[in-house]
Amino acid sequence: MASSKAPPFTLYEYRASPFCVAVRIALNECEQNFTPREVDPQKPRTAAFLRRSPFGRLPALVEHRPSGELSIFESPSILLFLAERFENSNLSFSDLSSKAQALSWLNFLSSGFGELLWRVLTESHIYEGEDGRPKILQTFHEELERQLGVLDKHLARRAFLAGDYSVADTLATPLLDLLPKVKDLDMDAYPHVISWRDRLRSRPSYKAAWPQEKTEK
């Protein structure tokens, strides 16, 4: 009788989080099986989980090794780990220059674009139904449009952020899925961003991250 072998990775996640989606996509790009463990964001973290993610944040990835567990937390670190861990995967870096470019865009997306997008969505929810747009929301919205303009100009000359597909595009994929939720954002003004989003959504790794689920246009 053949024995079943447990997947080498366990992913602790909140499935709806774009940062958790990015790690699912990355694991698929590396062709790695994993065990998903849903964590309720509203419940207190267990001591066992906090040993893996000290601040209780999601996602957290655990690689099960003969010598013991290796835990990685914070999505940019997880993506970088997978790119370095699997040198023959689509996420691996071809040279130092491509790595530098990919990490520059990865950092921008995680600490700049992603944070700004979250602020826009949060402020829009707070002031939903009110007439007019509060100044703080207006400021965030204008900055989001500016950043999308920079991205659109950059992507007019290349298929992906760093030339070839990289960890930066992996993180960008679920963030771009949030843009339709931004009120009064004219995506037609950013045709190269739209084309980029379509290329990212067409990848098998993305489709496998959302089995039997439809993508919002």
C-alpha positions as a LaTeX table, in Angstrom:
\begin{tabular}{lrrr}
\hline
Residue & $x$ (\AA) & $y$ (\AA) & $z$ (\AA) \\
\hline
Met1 & 0.00 & 0.00 & 0.00 \\
Ala2 & 1.44 & 3.36 & $-1.07$ \\
Ser3 & 1.99 & 5.85 & 1.73 \\
Ser4 & 0.82 & 9.43 & 1.33 \\
Lys5 & 3.30 & 12.19 & 1.96 \\
Ala6 & 2.19 & 15.43 & 3.60 \\
Pro7 & 2.82 & 18.65 & 1.64 \\
Pro8 & 6.13 & 20.31 & 2.55 \\
Phe9 & 4.45 & 23.63 & 3.34 \\
Thr10 & 1.64 & 24.88 & 5.55 \\
Leu11 & 0.16 & 28.29 & 4.78 \\
Tyr12 & $-1.60$ & 30.09 & 7.61 \\
Glu13 & $-3.91$ & 32.57 & 5.96 \\
Tyr14 & $-7.09$ & 34.57 & 5.86 \\
Arg15 & $-8.25$ & 33.56 & 2.43 \\
Ala16 & $-9.72$ & 36.92 & 1.40 \\
Ser17 & $-6.53$ & 38.86 & 2.18 \\
Pro18 & $-4.70$ & 39.97 & $-0.99$ \\
Phe19 & $-1.38$ & 39.30 & 0.73 \\
Cys20 & $-2.42$ & 35.71 & 1.40 \\
Val21 & $-3.61$ & 35.37 & $-2.20$ \\
Ala22 & $-0.16$ & 36.52 & $-3.36$ \\
Val23 & 1.53 & 33.73 & $-1.41$ \\
Arg24 & $-0.89$ & 31.15 & $-2.83$ \\
Ile25 & $-0.01$ & 32.36 & $-6.31$ \\
Ala26 & 3.70 & 32.19 & $-5.51$ \\
Leu27 & 3.45 & 28.61 & $-4.23$ \\
Asn28 & 1.63 & 27.70 & $-7.43$ \\
Glu29 & 4.32 & 29.42 & $-9.53$ \\
Cys30 & 6.89 & 27.26 & $-7.71$ \\
Glu31 & 4.70 & 24.18 & $-8.24$ \\
Gln32 & 4.65 & 23.44 & $-4.54$ \\
Asn33 & 1.84 & 21.67 & $-2.74$ \\
Phe34 & 0.78 & 23.17 & 0.56 \\
Thr35 & $-1.74$ & 22.72 & 3.33 \\
Pro36 & $-3.92$ & 25.81 & 3.82 \\
Arg37 & $-4.87$ & 26.69 & 7.39 \\
Glu38 & $-7.56$ & 29.36 & 7.68 \\
Val39 & $-7.07$ & 31.73 & 10.61 \\
Asp40 & $-9.99$ & 33.80 & 11.84 \\
Pro41 & $-8.69$ & 37.39 & 12.01 \\
Gln42 & $-11.21$ & 38.22 & 14.74 \\
Lys43 & $-10.03$ & 35.55 & 17.17 \\
Pro44 & $-7.02$ & 35.72 & 19.51 \\
Arg45 & $-3.87$ & 34.10 & 18.16 \\
Thr46 & $-2.69$ & 30.91 & 19.80 \\
Ala47 & 0.76 & 30.61 & 21.35 \\
Ala48 & 1.68 & 28.09 & 18.65 \\
Phe49 & 0.78 & 30.55 & 15.90 \\
Leu50 & 2.67 & 33.40 & 17.57 \\
Arg51 & 5.81 & 31.28 & 17.53 \\
Arg52 & 5.47 & 31.27 & 13.75 \\
Ser53 & 4.34 & 34.87 & 13.32 \\
Pro54 & 5.36 & 36.90 & 16.40 \\
Phe55 & 3.02 & 39.82 & 15.69 \\
Gly56 & 0.09 & 37.58 & 14.83 \\
Arg57 & $-0.04$ & 38.79 & 11.23 \\
Leu58 & $-1.08$ & 36.83 & 8.16 \\
Pro59 & 0.11 & 35.17 & 6.03 \\
Ala60 & 2.67 & 32.93 & 7.67 \\
Leu61 & 4.38 & 30.10 & 5.81 \\
Val62 & 5.94 & 27.04 & 7.43 \\
Glu63 & 8.28 & 24.69 & 5.62 \\
His64 & 8.42 & 21.27 & 7.24 \\
Arg65 & 12.04 & 20.11 & 7.16 \\
Pro66 & 13.69 & 17.00 & 8.65 \\
Ser67 & 15.53 & 19.30 & 11.06 \\
Gly68 & 12.30 & 21.02 & 12.12 \\
Glu69 & 10.00 & 23.85 & 11.08 \\
Leu70 & 11.16 & 26.93 & 9.23 \\
Ser71 & 8.67 & 29.77 & 9.68 \\
Ile72 & 8.52 & 32.88 & 7.51 \\
Phe73 & 6.16 & 35.81 & 8.09 \\
Glu74 & 5.33 & 39.01 & 6.17 \\
Ser75 & 4.31 & 38.47 & 2.55 \\
Pro76 & 7.30 & 40.22 & 0.86 \\
Ser77 & 9.69 & 38.04 & 2.88 \\
Ile78 & 7.72 & 34.90 & 2.00 \\
Leu79 & 7.78 & 35.78 & $-1.71$ \\
Leu80 & 11.51 & 36.47 & $-1.62$ \\
Phe81 & 12.13 & 33.22 & 0.27 \\
Leu82 & 10.24 & 31.21 & $-2.36$ \\
Ala83 & 12.10 & 32.93 & $-5.20$ \\
Glu84 & 15.44 & 32.06 & $-3.61$ \\
Arg85 & 14.34 & 28.63 & $-2.42$ \\
Phe86 & 13.23 & 27.41 & $-5.85$ \\
Glu87 & 15.91 & 28.47 & $-8.29$ \\
Asn88 & 14.27 & 26.78 & $-11.28$ \\
Ser89 & 10.84 & 28.32 & $-10.76$ \\
Asn90 & 9.23 & 31.25 & $-12.55$ \\
Leu91 & 10.00 & 33.40 & $-9.52$ \\
Ser92 & 13.76 & 32.89 & $-9.54$ \\
Phe93 & 16.05 & 35.79 & $-10.40$ \\
Ser94 & 18.18 & 35.52 & $-13.54$ \\
Asp95 & 20.83 & 37.94 & $-12.26$ \\
Leu96 & 21.50 & 40.62 & $-9.66$ \\
Ser97 & 20.05 & 43.37 & $-11.83$ \\
Ser98 & 16.71 & 41.60 & $-12.27$ \\
Lys99 & 16.61 & 40.86 & $-8.55$ \\
Ala100 & 17.24 & 44.52 & $-7.68$ \\
Gln101 & 14.48 & 45.67 & $-10.01$ \\
Ala102 & 12.00 & 43.08 & $-8.73$ \\
Leu103 & 12.70 & 43.91 & $-5.08$ \\
Ser104 & 12.39 & 47.65 & $-5.72$ \\
Trp105 & 8.91 & 47.16 & $-7.16$ \\
Leu106 & 8.01 & 44.61 & $-4.49$ \\
Asn107 & 8.83 & 47.09 & $-1.73$ \\
Phe108 & 6.88 & 49.85 & $-3.47$ \\
Leu109 & 3.81 & 47.64 & $-3.80$ \\
Ser110 & 3.88 & 46.37 & $-0.23$ \\
Ser111 & 4.62 & 49.62 & 1.60 \\
Gly112 & 3.44 & 52.22 & $-0.90$ \\
Phe113 & 0.77 & 51.23 & $-3.39$ \\
Gly114 & $-0.81$ & 48.51 & $-1.23$ \\
Glu115 & $-1.02$ & 50.74 & 1.83 \\
Leu116 & $-2.44$ & 53.64 & $-0.19$ \\
Leu117 & $-5.04$ & 51.43 & $-1.84$ \\
Trp118 & $-6.13$ & 50.12 & 1.55 \\
Arg119 & $-6.47$ & 53.69 & 2.88 \\
Val120 & $-8.63$ & 54.70 & $-0.08$ \\
Leu121 & $-10.93$ & 51.71 & 0.41 \\
Thr122 & $-11.11$ & 52.23 & 4.17 \\
Glu123 & $-11.86$ & 55.96 & 3.95 \\
Ser124 & $-14.46$ & 55.33 & 1.23 \\
His125 & $-16.22$ & 52.87 & 3.53 \\
Ile126 & $-16.16$ & 55.31 & 6.46 \\
Tyr127 & $-17.73$ & 58.13 & 4.44 \\
Glu128 & $-19.99$ & 55.97 & 2.30 \\
Gly129 & $-23.31$ & 57.68 & 1.57 \\
Glu130 & $-22.14$ & 61.16 & 2.52 \\
Asp131 & $-22.33$ & 63.99 & 0.01 \\
Gly132 & $-19.03$ & 65.29 & $-1.20$ \\
Arg133 & $-15.63$ & 63.78 & $-0.71$ \\
Pro134 & $-13.71$ & 64.52 & 2.50 \\
Lys135 & $-10.36$ & 66.17 & 1.94 \\
Ile136 & $-8.33$ & 63.24 & 3.26 \\
Leu137 & $-10.09$ & 60.83 & 0.90 \\
Gln138 & $-9.65$ & 63.26 & $-1.98$ \\
Thr139 & $-5.91$ & 63.42 & $-1.25$ \\
Phe140 & $-5.57$ & 59.63 & $-1.12$ \\
His141 & $-7.61$ & 59.23 & $-4.28$ \\
Glu142 & $-5.48$ & 61.73 & $-6.21$ \\
Glu143 & $-2.28$ & 60.03 & $-5.07$ \\
Leu144 & $-3.65$ & 56.65 & $-6.17$ \\
Glu145 & $-4.39$ & 58.09 & $-9.61$ \\
Arg146 & $-0.87$ & 59.53 & $-9.77$ \\
Gln147 & 0.71 & 56.19 & $-8.88$ \\
Leu148 & $-1.43$ & 54.37 & $-11.43$ \\
Gly149 & $-0.27$ & 56.90 & $-14.01$ \\
Val150 & 3.37 & 56.14 & $-13.22$ \\
Leu151 & 2.68 & 52.40 & $-13.43$ \\
Asp152 & 0.86 & 52.82 & $-16.74$ \\
Lys153 & 3.76 & 54.75 & $-18.24$ \\
His154 & 6.26 & 52.17 & $-16.97$ \\
Leu155 & 4.24 & 49.24 & $-18.35$ \\
Ala156 & 3.95 & 50.81 & $-21.80$ \\
Arg157 & 7.46 & 49.51 & $-22.45$ \\
Arg158 & 7.39 & 46.09 & $-20.81$ \\
Ala159 & 5.10 & 43.15 & $-20.09$ \\
Phe160 & 5.87 & 42.95 & $-16.36$ \\
Leu161 & 7.27 & 45.30 & $-13.75$ \\
Ala162 & 10.87 & 44.09 & $-13.85$ \\
Gly163 & 10.80 & 42.92 & $-17.48$ \\
Asp164 & 10.21 & 39.24 & $-16.82$ \\
Tyr165 & 7.56 & 37.96 & $-14.43$ \\
Ser166 & 8.73 & 38.32 & $-10.82$ \\
Val167 & 7.65 & 38.38 & $-7.18$ \\
Ala168 & 6.58 & 42.00 & $-7.69$ \\
Asp169 & 3.96 & 40.92 & $-10.20$ \\
Thr170 & 2.88 & 38.16 & $-7.83$ \\
Leu171 & 2.06 & 40.67 & $-5.12$ \\
Ala172 & 0.52 & 43.10 & $-7.61$ \\
Thr173 & $-1.99$ & 40.55 & $-8.90$ \\
Pro174 & $-4.43$ & 40.51 & $-5.94$ \\
Leu175 & $-3.92$ & 44.24 & $-5.30$ \\
Leu176 & $-5.07$ & 45.00 & $-8.83$ \\
Asp177 & $-8.17$ & 42.92 & $-8.14$ \\
Leu178 & $-9.17$ & 45.53 & $-5.54$ \\
Leu179 & $-9.19$ & 48.46 & $-7.97$ \\
Pro180 & $-12.80$ & 47.91 & $-9.16$ \\
Lys181 & $-13.87$ & 48.53 & $-5.55$ \\
Val182 & $-12.48$ & 52.08 & $-5.67$ \\
Lys183 & $-15.34$ & 54.49 & $-6.34$ \\
Asp184 & $-14.94$ & 57.01 & $-9.18$ \\
Leu185 & $-11.71$ & 55.46 & $-10.48$ \\
Asp186 & $-11.59$ & 55.53 & $-14.29$ \\
Met187 & $-9.54$ & 52.46 & $-15.17$ \\
Asp188 & $-9.85$ & 53.24 & $-18.89$ \\
Ala189 & $-7.29$ & 55.98 & $-18.24$ \\
Tyr190 & $-4.68$ & 53.27 & $-17.57$ \\
Pro191 & $-4.76$ & 50.89 & $-20.57$ \\
His192 & $-1.32$ & 49.40 & $-19.92$ \\
Val193 & $-2.25$ & 48.61 & $-16.31$ \\
Ile194 & $-5.40$ & 46.87 & $-17.58$ \\
Ser195 & $-3.39$ & 44.81 & $-20.08$ \\
Trp196 & $-0.90$ & 43.91 & $-17.35$ \\
Arg197 & $-3.73$ & 42.86 & $-15.05$ \\
Asp198 & $-5.16$ & 40.65 & $-17.82$ \\
Arg199 & $-1.77$ & 38.98 & $-18.34$ \\
Leu200 & $-1.46$ & 38.30 & $-14.61$ \\
Arg201 & $-4.97$ & 36.88 & $-14.40$ \\
Ser202 & $-4.34$ & 34.54 & $-17.33$ \\
Arg203 & $-1.52$ & 32.72 & $-15.54$ \\
Pro204 & $-2.35$ & 29.19 & $-14.33$ \\
Ser205 & $-1.00$ & 30.09 & $-10.88$ \\
Tyr206 & $-3.68$ & 32.75 & $-10.48$ \\
Lys207 & $-6.49$ & 30.55 & $-11.70$ \\
Ala208 & $-5.41$ & 27.81 & $-9.29$ \\
Ala209 & $-5.44$ & 30.30 & $-6.41$ \\
Trp210 & $-9.15$ & 30.89 & $-6.96$ \\
Pro211 & $-10.62$ & 27.49 & $-7.92$ \\
Gln212 & $-14.19$ & 27.70 & $-9.22$ \\
Glu213 & $-14.41$ & 31.39 & $-8.36$ \\
Lys214 & $-15.09$ & 34.21 & $-10.79$ \\
Thr215 & $-12.96$ & 37.32 & $-11.06$ \\
Glu216 & $-14.61$ & 40.73 & $-10.81$ \\
Lys217 & $-14.21$ & 42.75 & $-13.97$ \\
\hline
\end{tabular}
